[in-house]
């Protein structure tokens, strides 16, 4: 059985780009879950992506991340694989 926990990452307006990465690290240490779901603003998602994919934050800030979209990383130690970015469903497929 897979355990999923939802953890808020905060607001980028607080001015601390490292807060999202710190939240991920705390959750990975404490959660005891196979999978974690973070709900956050796009800039926090970009910061997390830049950190784990070892990309320049200035470049990552150009990535489009829509409202209510999903982005997934598989984190292995300090590195990660990007599984999908800015995934949204086609509203027409819901009918």
Secondary structure, DSSP 8 states (H G I E B T S, - for coil): ---EEEEE---GGGS-THHHHHHHHHHHHH---SEEEEE--HHHHHHHHHHHHT--HHHHTTS---TT-EEEEEEETTEEEEEEEEE---GGGG-
